[in-house]
Amino acid sequence: MAAWFIARVNNTVCKVIYYLCIFSMVVPFQMVMFTLSKTADTLKLNTRMDHPHRLPGFGAGLAIFMFVGFVKSIPLEIEEAAAIDGCGPIRTFFTVVLPMLRPTLISVGILEIMWVWNDYLLPYLVLDINEYRTIPIHIQYLKGSYGTVRSGRHDGPHPPCHRSRHHLLSRLPEVHHQGCVAAGAVKG
């Protein structure tokens, strides 16, 4: 909803917020990691219940960037037609814009989930690893740091079924371009 507001309201404050989100993608995490871990220790925010509240902030810049780009491609006439039909701004967003954002929602969701799942550095810095571990860190500890787990049958290279499954997952139905969705919605 913030990206929709940033894309539709063209003023200086929205531009500054948008460029701050872009800047947050440019700044590497290593520049803020020591300050973040020190602040988390000082405020006693290093428990497993506090960890999920830190994660969305790091991916918000990418999400805002993707959503603003997508909302800019939606014709404004569609939202104007909803306003003529009696929809307020919030109802327009939830009944008209949000269903059109579904491909971007899925893309951002997949990127955020993959980023959170593959994140080792932030949990190591902020959480007490002796007491709290994320699932990927648990898996790494089960695997061990001196070699791999031998499961017997799959010791060699991956069997063909693993490669074909990866190939199929990379070929899942592609997200259609927004122009296809909104092409017939506006005359002229």
Summary of the structure (lengths in Angstrom):
residues: 188
radius of gyration: 21.9
end to end distance: 28.4
largest distance: 66.6
contacts: 426
relative contact order: 0.11
helix: 66%
strand: 0%
